[in-house]
Amino acid sequence: MLDFQIYDRLLKKYVDNRGRIDYQTWKIESQDRLNLWLKESARINLSQCDRNERLAFWINLYNGLVIAEILKIYPIASIFPKLLGLPNPIAFFWFFSRPIYVGYSLNGIEHAIIRPRFRDPQIHFALVCAALGCPILRNEAYTPDNLESQLDEDCKRFINNPNKVYYDTENKILYCSKIFKWYGNEFLAVANSIPEYIQTYLSPDLGLNASTAVKYLDYDWNLNQRISS
């Protein structure tokens, strides 16, 4: 039986309404509770679950695993750590590619399960890799009954965040997160162009279309954290 109540309570306690995570306090108070929930989740049989139940499970699991992995190595400043002052791709690859959940890595869950099985570009505004460049982490669990409205809200919140998407009206250039570049084919499966996909959720209507020039913003890999007082 799907049960997200423990995870939901943890999110409400340690994540603020801007999606910032208080890793310091979470590590001290409730690291074991999150690990226990993840361990118990591995026993769940999804064969009789409908699409929304399965997708809510995998999104919650992915985000919960990311948090748990950060708690193991916290304090850190970035999920793209540096070695001798230079970005360390080996550590980055290790974080996302080693098996941590019944034989799956974080990359495996995202790229072998969630993306190919559910084929919904809104997913990219719900999966959170703990970096500031990522979507905002909800301070509640995804639930089957509310999943569609939660994903829609995530999408609108991301696209209407000027740190992730903004239009330079003077030079007529749309600047947007590299998420739209990395997963462009998935957005183009439901829209004729990246600007048109963005315009669907953007307020106000700026008349973006396929001919709108696009440039991609640098991705901020610094840890999305809230420092407890």
Rosetta constraint file for C-alpha pairs under 8 A:
AtomPair CA 1 CA 44 HARMONIC 6.64 0.50
AtomPair CA 1 CA 45 HARMONIC 7.81 0.50
AtomPair CA 2 CA 44 HARMONIC 7.21 0.50
AtomPair CA 2 CA 53 HARMONIC 7.78 0.50
AtomPair CA 2 CA 57 HARMONIC 7.56 0.50
AtomPair CA 4 CA 8 HARMONIC 5.88 0.50
AtomPair CA 4 CA 141 HARMONIC 6.48 0.50
AtomPair CA 4 CA 143 HARMONIC 7.66 0.50
AtomPair CA 5 CA 9 HARMONIC 6.13 0.50
AtomPair CA 5 CA 141 HARMONIC 7.83 0.50
AtomPair CA 6 CA 10 HARMONIC 6.36 0.50
AtomPair CA 6 CA 33 HARMONIC 7.94 0.50
AtomPair CA 6 CA 34 HARMONIC 7.87 0.50
AtomPair CA 6 CA 37 HARMONIC 6.97 0.50
AtomPair CA 7 CA 11 HARMONIC 6.28 0.50
AtomPair CA 7 CA 34 HARMONIC 6.82 0.50
AtomPair CA 7 CA 37 HARMONIC 7.03 0.50
AtomPair CA 7 CA 64 HARMONIC 7.73 0.50
AtomPair CA 7 CA 141 HARMONIC 6.63 0.50
AtomPair CA 8 CA 12 HARMONIC 6.24 0.50
AtomPair CA 8 CA 139 HARMONIC 7.49 0.50
AtomPair CA 8 CA 140 HARMONIC 5.02 0.50
AtomPair CA 8 CA 141 HARMONIC 4.72 0.50
AtomPair CA 9 CA 13 HARMONIC 6.20 0.50
AtomPair CA 9 CA 140 HARMONIC 7.50 0.50
AtomPair CA 10 CA 14 HARMONIC 6.09 0.50
AtomPair CA 10 CA 30 HARMONIC 7.88 0.50
AtomPair CA 10 CA 34 HARMONIC 7.67 0.50
AtomPair CA 11 CA 15 HARMONIC 5.29 0.50
AtomPair CA 11 CA 138 HARMONIC 7.67 0.50
AtomPair CA 11 CA 139 HARMONIC 4.77 0.50
AtomPair CA 11 CA 140 HARMONIC 5.56 0.50
AtomPair CA 11 CA 141 HARMONIC 7.27 0.50
AtomPair CA 12 CA 16 HARMONIC 7.39 0.50
AtomPair CA 12 CA 139 HARMONIC 4.99 0.50
AtomPair CA 12 CA 140 HARMONIC 5.89 0.50
AtomPair CA 14 CA 21 HARMONIC 5.80 0.50
AtomPair CA 14 CA 22 HARMONIC 5.28 0.50
AtomPair CA 14 CA 23 HARMONIC 7.50 0.50
AtomPair CA 14 CA 25 HARMONIC 7.55 0.50
AtomPair CA 14 CA 26 HARMONIC 6.33 0.50
AtomPair CA 14 CA 139 HARMONIC 7.93 0.50
AtomPair CA 15 CA 19 HARMONIC 5.71 0.50
AtomPair CA 15 CA 20 HARMONIC 5.51 0.50
AtomPair CA 15 CA 21 HARMONIC 4.55 0.50
AtomPair CA 15 CA 22 HARMONIC 6.33 0.50
AtomPair CA 15 CA 137 HARMONIC 7.77 0.50
AtomPair CA 15 CA 138 HARMONIC 7.68 0.50
AtomPair CA 15 CA 139 HARMONIC 5.27 0.50
AtomPair CA 16 CA 20 HARMONIC 5.53 0.50
AtomPair CA 16 CA 21 HARMONIC 6.74 0.50
AtomPair CA 16 CA 139 HARMONIC 6.43 0.50
AtomPair CA 17 CA 138 HARMONIC 7.50 0.50
AtomPair CA 17 CA 139 HARMONIC 6.54 0.50
AtomPair CA 18 CA 136 HARMONIC 6.77 0.50
AtomPair CA 18 CA 137 HARMONIC 7.84 0.50
AtomPair CA 19 CA 136 HARMONIC 4.92 0.50
AtomPair CA 19 CA 137 HARMONIC 4.57 0.50
AtomPair CA 19 CA 138 HARMONIC 5.92 0.50
AtomPair CA 19 CA 139 HARMONIC 6.58 0.50
AtomPair CA 19 CA 224 HARMONIC 7.87 0.50
AtomPair CA 20 CA 136 HARMONIC 7.81 0.50
AtomPair CA 20 CA 137 HARMONIC 7.38 0.50
AtomPair CA 20 CA 224 HARMONIC 5.67 0.50
AtomPair CA 20 CA 225 HARMONIC 4.96 0.50
AtomPair CA 20 CA 226 HARMONIC 5.05 0.50
AtomPair CA 21 CA 224 HARMONIC 6.57 0.50
AtomPair CA 21 CA 225 HARMONIC 4.67 0.50
AtomPair CA 21 CA 226 HARMONIC 5.11 0.50
AtomPair CA 22 CA 26 HARMONIC 6.18 0.50
AtomPair CA 22 CA 225 HARMONIC 5.90 0.50
AtomPair CA 22 CA 226 HARMONIC 4.73 0.50
AtomPair CA 22 CA 227 HARMONIC 6.05 0.50
AtomPair CA 22 CA 228 HARMONIC 6.22 0.50
AtomPair CA 23 CA 27 HARMONIC 5.80 0.50
AtomPair CA 23 CA 71 HARMONIC 6.45 0.50
AtomPair CA 23 CA 74 HARMONIC 7.32 0.50
AtomPair CA 23 CA 225 HARMONIC 6.67 0.50
AtomPair CA 23 CA 226 HARMONIC 7.30 0.50
AtomPair CA 23 CA 227 HARMONIC 7.90 0.50
AtomPair CA 24 CA 28 HARMONIC 6.54 0.50
AtomPair CA 24 CA 74 HARMONIC 7.61 0.50
AtomPair CA 24 CA 75 HARMONIC 7.60 0.50
AtomPair CA 24 CA 227 HARMONIC 7.27 0.50
AtomPair CA 24 CA 228 HARMONIC 6.92 0.50
AtomPair CA 25 CA 29 HARMONIC 6.00 0.50
AtomPair CA 25 CA 30 HARMONIC 7.99 0.50
AtomPair CA 25 CA 228 HARMONIC 6.93 0.50
AtomPair CA 26 CA 30 HARMONIC 5.23 0.50
AtomPair CA 26 CA 31 HARMONIC 5.99 0.50
AtomPair CA 26 CA 71 HARMONIC 7.84 0.50
AtomPair CA 27 CA 31 HARMONIC 4.86 0.50
AtomPair CA 27 CA 71 HARMONIC 5.76 0.50
AtomPair CA 30 CA 34 HARMONIC 6.58 0.50
AtomPair CA 31 CA 35 HARMONIC 6.41 0.50
AtomPair CA 31 CA 68 HARMONIC 7.24 0.50
AtomPair CA 31 CA 71 HARMONIC 7.04 0.50
AtomPair CA 32 CA 36 HARMONIC 6.04 0.50
AtomPair CA 33 CA 37 HARMONIC 6.27 0.50
AtomPair CA 34 CA 38 HARMONIC 6.27 0.50
AtomPair CA 34 CA 64 HARMONIC 7.49 0.50
AtomPair CA 34 CA 68 HARMONIC 6.93 0.50
AtomPair CA 35 CA 39 HARMONIC 6.12 0.50
AtomPair CA 35 CA 68 HARMONIC 6.78 0.50
AtomPair CA 36 CA 40 HARMONIC 6.14 0.50
AtomPair CA 37 CA 41 HARMONIC 6.08 0.50
AtomPair CA 38 CA 42 HARMONIC 6.64 0.50
AtomPair CA 38 CA 61 HARMONIC 7.15 0.50
AtomPair CA 38 CA 64 HARMONIC 7.41 0.50
AtomPair CA 38 CA 65 HARMONIC 7.37 0.50
AtomPair CA 39 CA 43 HARMONIC 7.56 0.50
AtomPair CA 40 CA 44 HARMONIC 7.43 0.50
AtomPair CA 41 CA 61 HARMONIC 7.97 0.50
AtomPair CA 42 CA 101 HARMONIC 7.59 0.50
AtomPair CA 42 CA 102 HARMONIC 7.11 0.50
AtomPair CA 46 CA 54 HARMONIC 6.52 0.50
AtomPair CA 49 CA 53 HARMONIC 5.70 0.50
AtomPair CA 49 CA 54 HARMONIC 6.10 0.50
AtomPair CA 50 CA 54 HARMONIC 6.26 0.50
AtomPair CA 51 CA 55 HARMONIC 6.08 0.50
AtomPair CA 52 CA 56 HARMONIC 5.91 0.50
AtomPair CA 52 CA 143 HARMONIC 7.96 0.50
AtomPair CA 52 CA 144 HARMONIC 4.86 0.50
AtomPair CA 52 CA 145 HARMONIC 7.62 0.50
AtomPair CA 52 CA 147 HARMONIC 6.66 0.50
AtomPair CA 53 CA 57 HARMONIC 6.14 0.50
AtomPair CA 53 CA 143 HARMONIC 7.27 0.50
AtomPair CA 53 CA 144 HARMONIC 4.84 0.50
AtomPair CA 54 CA 58 HARMONIC 6.28 0.50
AtomPair CA 55 CA 59 HARMONIC 6.13 0.50
AtomPair CA 55 CA 114 HARMONIC 7.30 0.50
AtomPair CA 55 CA 118 HARMONIC 7.35 0.50
AtomPair CA 55 CA 144 HARMONIC 7.92 0.50
AtomPair CA 56 CA 60 HARMONIC 6.07 0.50
AtomPair CA 56 CA 142 HARMONIC 5.35 0.50
AtomPair CA 56 CA 143 HARMONIC 5.70 0.50
AtomPair CA 56 CA 144 HARMONIC 5.89 0.50
AtomPair CA 56 CA 147 HARMONIC 6.70 0.50
AtomPair CA 57 CA 61 HARMONIC 5.96 0.50
AtomPair CA 57 CA 142 HARMONIC 7.77 0.50
AtomPair CA 58 CA 62 HARMONIC 5.96 0.50
AtomPair CA 58 CA 109 HARMONIC 7.67 0.50
AtomPair CA 58 CA 114 HARMONIC 6.92 0.50
AtomPair CA 59 CA 63 HARMONIC 6.22 0.50
AtomPair CA 59 CA 114 HARMONIC 7.90 0.50
AtomPair CA 59 CA 126 HARMONIC 7.12 0.50
AtomPair CA 59 CA 127 HARMONIC 6.33 0.50
AtomPair CA 59 CA 142 HARMONIC 7.44 0.50
AtomPair CA 60 CA 64 HARMONIC 5.89 0.50
AtomPair CA 60 CA 141 HARMONIC 6.42 0.50
AtomPair CA 60 CA 142 HARMONIC 6.38 0.50
AtomPair CA 61 CA 65 HARMONIC 5.99 0.50
AtomPair CA 62 CA 66 HARMONIC 6.31 0.50
AtomPair CA 62 CA 106 HARMONIC 6.71 0.50
AtomPair CA 62 CA 109 HARMONIC 7.02 0.50
AtomPair CA 62 CA 110 HARMONIC 7.64 0.50
AtomPair CA 62 CA 127 HARMONIC 7.07 0.50
AtomPair CA 63 CA 67 HARMONIC 6.34 0.50
AtomPair CA 63 CA 127 HARMONIC 6.29 0.50
AtomPair CA 63 CA 128 HARMONIC 5.86 0.50
AtomPair CA 63 CA 129 HARMONIC 7.23 0.50
AtomPair CA 64 CA 68 HARMONIC 6.15 0.50
AtomPair CA 65 CA 69 HARMONIC 6.08 0.50
AtomPair CA 65 CA 106 HARMONIC 7.69 0.50
AtomPair CA 66 CA 70 HARMONIC 6.24 0.50
AtomPair CA 66 CA 106 HARMONIC 7.65 0.50
AtomPair CA 66 CA 128 HARMONIC 7.75 0.50
AtomPair CA 66 CA 129 HARMONIC 6.29 0.50
AtomPair CA 66 CA 130 HARMONIC 6.94 0.50
AtomPair CA 67 CA 71 HARMONIC 6.15 0.50
AtomPair CA 67 CA 130 HARMONIC 7.25 0.50
AtomPair CA 68 CA 72 HARMONIC 6.45 0.50
AtomPair CA 69 CA 73 HARMONIC 6.89 0.50
AtomPair CA 69 CA 95 HARMONIC 7.96 0.50
AtomPair CA 70 CA 74 HARMONIC 5.73 0.50
AtomPair CA 71 CA 75 HARMONIC 7.89 0.50
AtomPair CA 76 CA 223 HARMONIC 7.35 0.50
AtomPair CA 77 CA 81 HARMONIC 7.63 0.50
AtomPair CA 77 CA 222 HARMONIC 5.95 0.50
AtomPair CA 77 CA 223 HARMONIC 5.49 0.50
AtomPair CA 78 CA 131 HARMONIC 7.18 0.50
AtomPair CA 78 CA 221 HARMONIC 5.73 0.50
AtomPair CA 78 CA 222 HARMONIC 4.09 0.50
AtomPair CA 78 CA 223 HARMONIC 4.61 0.50
AtomPair CA 79 CA 92 HARMONIC 6.76 0.50
AtomPair CA 79 CA 130 HARMONIC 7.27 0.50
AtomPair CA 79 CA 131 HARMONIC 6.61 0.50
AtomPair CA 79 CA 221 HARMONIC 5.98 0.50
AtomPair CA 79 CA 222 HARMONIC 6.44 0.50
AtomPair CA 79 CA 223 HARMONIC 6.16 0.50
AtomPair CA 80 CA 87 HARMONIC 6.39 0.50
AtomPair CA 80 CA 88 HARMONIC 6.59 0.50
AtomPair CA 80 CA 89 HARMONIC 7.16 0.50
AtomPair CA 80 CA 91 HARMONIC 7.40 0.50
AtomPair CA 80 CA 92 HARMONIC 5.48 0.50
AtomPair CA 80 CA 221 HARMONIC 5.97 0.50
AtomPair CA 80 CA 222 HARMONIC 7.49 0.50
AtomPair CA 81 CA 87 HARMONIC 5.94 0.50
AtomPair CA 81 CA 88 HARMONIC 5.67 0.50
AtomPair CA 81 CA 91 HARMONIC 6.89 0.50
AtomPair CA 81 CA 92 HARMONIC 7.05 0.50
AtomPair CA 82 CA 86 HARMONIC 4.91 0.50
AtomPair CA 82 CA 87 HARMONIC 4.29 0.50
AtomPair CA 82 CA 88 HARMONIC 4.99 0.50
AtomPair CA 83 CA 87 HARMONIC 6.26 0.50
AtomPair CA 83 CA 88 HARMONIC 5.61 0.50
AtomPair CA 88 CA 92 HARMONIC 6.56 0.50
AtomPair CA 89 CA 93 HARMONIC 5.93 0.50
AtomPair CA 90 CA 94 HARMONIC 6.06 0.50
AtomPair CA 91 CA 95 HARMONIC 6.20 0.50
AtomPair CA 92 CA 96 HARMONIC 6.68 0.50
AtomPair CA 93 CA 97 HARMONIC 5.66 0.50
AtomPair CA 94 CA 98 HARMONIC 5.67 0.50
AtomPair CA 96 CA 105 HARMONIC 6.25 0.50
AtomPair CA 96 CA 106 HARMONIC 5.09 0.50
AtomPair CA 96 CA 107 HARMONIC 5.55 0.50
AtomPair CA 97 CA 105 HARMONIC 5.14 0.50
AtomPair CA 97 CA 106 HARMONIC 6.28 0.50
AtomPair CA 97 CA 107 HARMONIC 5.67 0.50
AtomPair CA 97 CA 108 HARMONIC 7.37 0.50
AtomPair CA 98 CA 104 HARMONIC 7.72 0.50
AtomPair CA 98 CA 105 HARMONIC 5.17 0.50
AtomPair CA 98 CA 106 HARMONIC 7.70 0.50
AtomPair CA 99 CA 103 HARMONIC 5.10 0.50
AtomPair CA 99 CA 104 HARMONIC 4.74 0.50
AtomPair CA 99 CA 105 HARMONIC 4.06 0.50
AtomPair CA 99 CA 106 HARMONIC 7.54 0.50
AtomPair CA 100 CA 104 HARMONIC 5.98 0.50
AtomPair CA 100 CA 105 HARMONIC 5.43 0.50
AtomPair CA 100 CA 106 HARMONIC 7.53 0.50
AtomPair CA 101 CA 105 HARMONIC 6.51 0.50
AtomPair CA 104 CA 108 HARMONIC 5.42 0.50
AtomPair CA 104 CA 109 HARMONIC 6.24 0.50
AtomPair CA 105 CA 109 HARMONIC 6.27 0.50
AtomPair CA 106 CA 110 HARMONIC 6.30 0.50
AtomPair CA 107 CA 111 HARMONIC 5.72 0.50
AtomPair CA 107 CA 112 HARMONIC 7.60 0.50
AtomPair CA 108 CA 112 HARMONIC 5.03 0.50
AtomPair CA 108 CA 113 HARMONIC 6.85 0.50
AtomPair CA 109 CA 113 HARMONIC 5.12 0.50
AtomPair CA 109 CA 114 HARMONIC 6.22 0.50
AtomPair CA 110 CA 114 HARMONIC 4.99 0.50
AtomPair CA 110 CA 115 HARMONIC 6.00 0.50
AtomPair CA 111 CA 115 HARMONIC 5.47 0.50
AtomPair CA 111 CA 116 HARMONIC 6.87 0.50
AtomPair CA 112 CA 116 HARMONIC 6.31 0.50
AtomPair CA 112 CA 117 HARMONIC 7.97 0.50
AtomPair CA 113 CA 117 HARMONIC 5.70 0.50
AtomPair CA 114 CA 118 HARMONIC 5.80 0.50
AtomPair CA 114 CA 119 HARMONIC 7.63 0.50
AtomPair CA 115 CA 119 HARMONIC 5.38 0.50
AtomPair CA 115 CA 120 HARMONIC 7.25 0.50
AtomPair CA 115 CA 123 HARMONIC 7.85 0.50
AtomPair CA 119 CA 186 HARMONIC 7.50 0.50
AtomPair CA 120 CA 186 HARMONIC 7.50 0.50
AtomPair CA 121 CA 125 HARMONIC 8.00 0.50
AtomPair CA 121 CA 186 HARMONIC 5.72 0.50
AtomPair CA 121 CA 187 HARMONIC 5.78 0.50
AtomPair CA 122 CA 126 HARMONIC 7.14 0.50
AtomPair CA 122 CA 151 HARMONIC 6.08 0.50
AtomPair CA 122 CA 152 HARMONIC 7.14 0.50
AtomPair CA 122 CA 154 HARMONIC 7.76 0.50
AtomPair CA 122 CA 155 HARMONIC 6.05 0.50
AtomPair CA 123 CA 127 HARMONIC 6.36 0.50
AtomPair CA 123 CA 151 HARMONIC 7.03 0.50
AtomPair CA 124 CA 135 HARMONIC 7.88 0.50
AtomPair CA 124 CA 179 HARMONIC 7.49 0.50
AtomPair CA 125 CA 134 HARMONIC 7.82 0.50
AtomPair CA 125 CA 135 HARMONIC 5.29 0.50
AtomPair CA 125 CA 136 HARMONIC 7.86 0.50
AtomPair CA 125 CA 151 HARMONIC 7.32 0.50
AtomPair CA 125 CA 154 HARMONIC 5.68 0.50
AtomPair CA 125 CA 155 HARMONIC 5.58 0.50
AtomPair CA 125 CA 158 HARMONIC 6.73 0.50
AtomPair CA 126 CA 135 HARMONIC 6.52 0.50
AtomPair CA 126 CA 136 HARMONIC 7.77 0.50
AtomPair CA 126 CA 137 HARMONIC 7.25 0.50
AtomPair CA 126 CA 151 HARMONIC 6.69 0.50
AtomPair CA 126 CA 154 HARMONIC 6.39 0.50
AtomPair CA 127 CA 134 HARMONIC 7.99 0.50
AtomPair CA 127 CA 135 HARMONIC 7.25 0.50
AtomPair CA 128 CA 134 HARMONIC 5.68 0.50
AtomPair CA 128 CA 135 HARMONIC 5.99 0.50
AtomPair CA 128 CA 136 HARMONIC 7.20 0.50
AtomPair CA 128 CA 137 HARMONIC 6.25 0.50
AtomPair CA 129 CA 134 HARMONIC 6.33 0.50
AtomPair CA 130 CA 134 HARMONIC 6.84 0.50
AtomPair CA 130 CA 223 HARMONIC 5.86 0.50
AtomPair CA 130 CA 224 HARMONIC 5.49 0.50
AtomPair CA 131 CA 220 HARMONIC 6.55 0.50
AtomPair CA 131 CA 221 HARMONIC 4.79 0.50
AtomPair CA 131 CA 222 HARMONIC 5.36 0.50
AtomPair CA 131 CA 223 HARMONIC 4.71 0.50
AtomPair CA 131 CA 224 HARMONIC 5.05 0.50
AtomPair CA 132 CA 220 HARMONIC 5.49 0.50
AtomPair CA 132 CA 221 HARMONIC 6.06 0.50
AtomPair CA 132 CA 222 HARMONIC 5.75 0.50
AtomPair CA 132 CA 223 HARMONIC 6.01 0.50
AtomPair CA 132 CA 224 HARMONIC 4.82 0.50
AtomPair CA 133 CA 164 HARMONIC 7.53 0.50
AtomPair CA 133 CA 177 HARMONIC 7.76 0.50
AtomPair CA 133 CA 219 HARMONIC 5.27 0.50
AtomPair CA 133 CA 220 HARMONIC 4.48 0.50
AtomPair CA 133 CA 221 HARMONIC 6.15 0.50
AtomPair CA 133 CA 222 HARMONIC 7.85 0.50
AtomPair CA 134 CA 220 HARMONIC 7.98 0.50
AtomPair CA 135 CA 154 HARMONIC 7.70 0.50
AtomPair CA 135 CA 158 HARMONIC 6.13 0.50
AtomPair CA 136 CA 154 HARMONIC 7.79 0.50
AtomPair CA 136 CA 158 HARMONIC 7.45 0.50
AtomPair CA 142 CA 146 HARMONIC 7.07 0.50
AtomPair CA 142 CA 147 HARMONIC 5.93 0.50
AtomPair CA 142 CA 150 HARMONIC 7.17 0.50
AtomPair CA 143 CA 147 HARMONIC 5.51 0.50
AtomPair CA 146 CA 150 HARMONIC 6.00 0.50
AtomPair CA 147 CA 151 HARMONIC 6.07 0.50
AtomPair CA 148 CA 152 HARMONIC 6.17 0.50
AtomPair CA 149 CA 153 HARMONIC 6.06 0.50
AtomPair CA 150 CA 154 HARMONIC 6.11 0.50
AtomPair CA 151 CA 155 HARMONIC 6.17 0.50
AtomPair CA 152 CA 156 HARMONIC 6.31 0.50
AtomPair CA 153 CA 157 HARMONIC 5.99 0.50
AtomPair CA 154 CA 158 HARMONIC 6.12 0.50
AtomPair CA 155 CA 159 HARMONIC 6.19 0.50
AtomPair CA 155 CA 201 HARMONIC 7.22 0.50
AtomPair CA 156 CA 160 HARMONIC 5.93 0.50
AtomPair CA 156 CA 201 HARMONIC 5.35 0.50
AtomPair CA 156 CA 202 HARMONIC 6.88 0.50
AtomPair CA 157 CA 161 HARMONIC 6.15 0.50
AtomPair CA 158 CA 164 HARMONIC 6.55 0.50
AtomPair CA 158 CA 165 HARMONIC 7.66 0.50
AtomPair CA 159 CA 164 HARMONIC 6.57 0.50
AtomPair CA 159 CA 165 HARMONIC 5.57 0.50
AtomPair CA 159 CA 198 HARMONIC 6.59 0.50
AtomPair CA 159 CA 201 HARMONIC 6.71 0.50
AtomPair CA 159 CA 202 HARMONIC 6.19 0.50
AtomPair CA 160 CA 164 HARMONIC 7.76 0.50
AtomPair CA 160 CA 165 HARMONIC 6.60 0.50
AtomPair CA 160 CA 166 HARMONIC 7.88 0.50
AtomPair CA 160 CA 201 HARMONIC 7.73 0.50
AtomPair CA 160 CA 202 HARMONIC 5.87 0.50
AtomPair CA 160 CA 203 HARMONIC 6.93 0.50
AtomPair CA 161 CA 165 HARMONIC 6.04 0.50
AtomPair CA 161 CA 166 HARMONIC 7.72 0.50
AtomPair CA 162 CA 166 HARMONIC 5.05 0.50
AtomPair CA 164 CA 175 HARMONIC 7.92 0.50
AtomPair CA 164 CA 176 HARMONIC 5.56 0.50
AtomPair CA 164 CA 177 HARMONIC 5.11 0.50
AtomPair CA 164 CA 217 HARMONIC 7.59 0.50
AtomPair CA 165 CA 174 HARMONIC 7.44 0.50
AtomPair CA 165 CA 175 HARMONIC 5.69 0.50
AtomPair CA 165 CA 176 HARMONIC 4.24 0.50
AtomPair CA 165 CA 177 HARMONIC 6.32 0.50
AtomPair CA 166 CA 174 HARMONIC 6.10 0.50
AtomPair CA 166 CA 175 HARMONIC 5.36 0.50
AtomPair CA 166 CA 176 HARMONIC 6.46 0.50
AtomPair CA 167 CA 172 HARMONIC 6.95 0.50
AtomPair CA 167 CA 173 HARMONIC 5.89 0.50
AtomPair CA 167 CA 174 HARMONIC 4.45 0.50
AtomPair CA 167 CA 175 HARMONIC 5.97 0.50
AtomPair CA 168 CA 172 HARMONIC 5.36 0.50
AtomPair CA 168 CA 173 HARMONIC 5.16 0.50
AtomPair CA 168 CA 174 HARMONIC 6.20 0.50
AtomPair CA 168 CA 175 HARMONIC 7.43 0.50
AtomPair CA 169 CA 173 HARMONIC 6.99 0.50
AtomPair CA 172 CA 212 HARMONIC 7.23 0.50
AtomPair CA 172 CA 213 HARMONIC 6.95 0.50
AtomPair CA 173 CA 212 HARMONIC 6.71 0.50
AtomPair CA 173 CA 213 HARMONIC 4.97 0.50
AtomPair CA 173 CA 214 HARMONIC 5.75 0.50
AtomPair CA 173 CA 215 HARMONIC 6.99 0.50
AtomPair CA 174 CA 195 HARMONIC 7.44 0.50
AtomPair CA 174 CA 212 HARMONIC 6.93 0.50
AtomPair CA 174 CA 213 HARMONIC 6.01 0.50
AtomPair CA 174 CA 214 HARMONIC 4.76 0.50
AtomPair CA 174 CA 215 HARMONIC 6.19 0.50
AtomPair CA 175 CA 214 HARMONIC 5.91 0.50
AtomPair CA 175 CA 215 HARMONIC 4.89 0.50
AtomPair CA 175 CA 216 HARMONIC 5.52 0.50
AtomPair CA 175 CA 217 HARMONIC 6.26 0.50
AtomPair CA 176 CA 180 HARMONIC 7.17 0.50
AtomPair CA 176 CA 214 HARMONIC 7.43 0.50
AtomPair CA 176 CA 215 HARMONIC 6.53 0.50
AtomPair CA 176 CA 216 HARMONIC 5.04 0.50
AtomPair CA 176 CA 217 HARMONIC 5.67 0.50
AtomPair CA 177 CA 181 HARMONIC 7.59 0.50
AtomPair CA 177 CA 216 HARMONIC 5.64 0.50
AtomPair CA 177 CA 217 HARMONIC 5.27 0.50
AtomPair CA 177 CA 218 HARMONIC 7.40 0.50
AtomPair CA 177 CA 219 HARMONIC 7.01 0.50
AtomPair CA 178 CA 182 HARMONIC 6.06 0.50
AtomPair CA 178 CA 216 HARMONIC 5.42 0.50
AtomPair CA 178 CA 217 HARMONIC 6.19 0.50
AtomPair CA 178 CA 218 HARMONIC 7.17 0.50
AtomPair CA 178 CA 219 HARMONIC 6.65 0.50
AtomPair CA 179 CA 183 HARMONIC 6.03 0.50
AtomPair CA 179 CA 184 HARMONIC 7.71 0.50
AtomPair CA 180 CA 184 HARMONIC 5.15 0.50
AtomPair CA 180 CA 187 HARMONIC 7.35 0.50
AtomPair CA 180 CA 194 HARMONIC 7.04 0.50
AtomPair CA 181 CA 216 HARMONIC 7.35 0.50
AtomPair CA 183 CA 187 HARMONIC 6.88 0.50
AtomPair CA 184 CA 188 HARMONIC 6.11 0.50
AtomPair CA 184 CA 194 HARMONIC 7.26 0.50
AtomPair CA 185 CA 189 HARMONIC 6.14 0.50
AtomPair CA 186 CA 190 HARMONIC 7.27 0.50
AtomPair CA 187 CA 191 HARMONIC 6.21 0.50
AtomPair CA 187 CA 193 HARMONIC 7.71 0.50
AtomPair CA 187 CA 194 HARMONIC 6.68 0.50
AtomPair CA 187 CA 197 HARMONIC 6.80 0.50
AtomPair CA 188 CA 192 HARMONIC 5.73 0.50
AtomPair CA 188 CA 193 HARMONIC 5.79 0.50
AtomPair CA 188 CA 194 HARMONIC 6.70 0.50
AtomPair CA 188 CA 197 HARMONIC 7.82 0.50
AtomPair CA 190 CA 197 HARMONIC 7.68 0.50
AtomPair CA 191 CA 196 HARMONIC 6.37 0.50
AtomPair CA 191 CA 197 HARMONIC 5.41 0.50
AtomPair CA 192 CA 196 HARMONIC 6.56 0.50
AtomPair CA 192 CA 197 HARMONIC 7.52 0.50
AtomPair CA 192 CA 210 HARMONIC 6.88 0.50
AtomPair CA 193 CA 197 HARMONIC 6.32 0.50
AtomPair CA 193 CA 209 HARMONIC 7.17 0.50
AtomPair CA 193 CA 210 HARMONIC 5.18 0.50
AtomPair CA 194 CA 198 HARMONIC 6.22 0.50
AtomPair CA 194 CA 210 HARMONIC 7.36 0.50
AtomPair CA 195 CA 199 HARMONIC 6.01 0.50
AtomPair CA 195 CA 208 HARMONIC 5.51 0.50
AtomPair CA 195 CA 209 HARMONIC 5.54 0.50
AtomPair CA 195 CA 210 HARMONIC 6.21 0.50
AtomPair CA 195 CA 212 HARMONIC 6.52 0.50
AtomPair CA 195 CA 214 HARMONIC 7.58 0.50
AtomPair CA 196 CA 200 HARMONIC 6.35 0.50
AtomPair CA 196 CA 208 HARMONIC 5.93 0.50
AtomPair CA 196 CA 209 HARMONIC 5.12 0.50
AtomPair CA 196 CA 210 HARMONIC 6.43 0.50
AtomPair CA 197 CA 201 HARMONIC 7.38 0.50
AtomPair CA 198 CA 202 HARMONIC 5.99 0.50
AtomPair CA 199 CA 203 HARMONIC 7.73 0.50
AtomPair CA 199 CA 205 HARMONIC 6.56 0.50
AtomPair CA 199 CA 206 HARMONIC 7.21 0.50
AtomPair CA 199 CA 207 HARMONIC 7.28 0.50
AtomPair CA 199 CA 208 HARMONIC 5.93 0.50
AtomPair CA 199 CA 209 HARMONIC 7.91 0.50
AtomPair CA 208 CA 212 HARMONIC 6.01 0.50
